[in-house]
Amino acid sequence: MSRRAVVVGAGPAGMLAAAVLSRAGLDEVVVLDRDELPEGPEHRRGLPQGRHAHLLMGGGLTAMEELVPGAGLRARLLAAGAHEVSLSSGTLARTPEGWLRRWRRTGPVMLTCTRALLDWTVREAVRKHCRVEVRRAAAVGLTGSAA
């Protein structure tokens, strides 16, 4: 009997879920997305908050790298144009209480990039390092039961 997992959505969450499923002993992992996926880091209609700046904190990046071992997501993102920013000295924020203090020391860092770059980099890393197939399809409904 063949065991297959189907993931709906080829954004970072879907692709990372597919990466985990690909190591679970299944025969096939298929990711479905309604968009025509771009060849590079380009905006696409179905990607939420696609035109907003994105920040990837250190813990999130570490978790992503653990889900796709050997892919080198940090290096891939930096090579593709992401920037590393110090949380203590590289950001400026205003709160209702006033401006947050900036420190001279470097401190922990985060990566900043477009959502399109994050989406494309994660998708390509998963495609390269995991047994995952991505197909274009629109989900129009779900079937099944709790049994």
Secondary structure as GFF3:
##gff-version 3
##sequence-region A 1 147
A	DSSP	beta_strand	4	8	.	.	.	ID=ss1
A	DSSP	alpha_helix	12	22	.	.	.	ID=ss2
A	DSSP	beta_strand	28	33	.	.	.	ID=ss3
A	DSSP	beta_strand	53	57	.	.	.	ID=ss4
A	DSSP	alpha_helix	58	67	.	.	.	ID=ss5
A	DSSP	alpha_helix	73	80	.	.	.	ID=ss6
A	DSSP	beta_strand	83	86	.	.	.	ID=ss7
A	DSSP	beta_strand	94	95	.	.	.	ID=ss8
A	DSSP	beta_strand	98	99	.	.	.	ID=ss9
A	DSSP	beta_strand	109	114	.	.	.	ID=ss10
A	DSSP	alpha_helix	115	129	.	.	.	ID=ss11
A	DSSP	beta_strand	133	136	.	.	.	ID=ss12
###
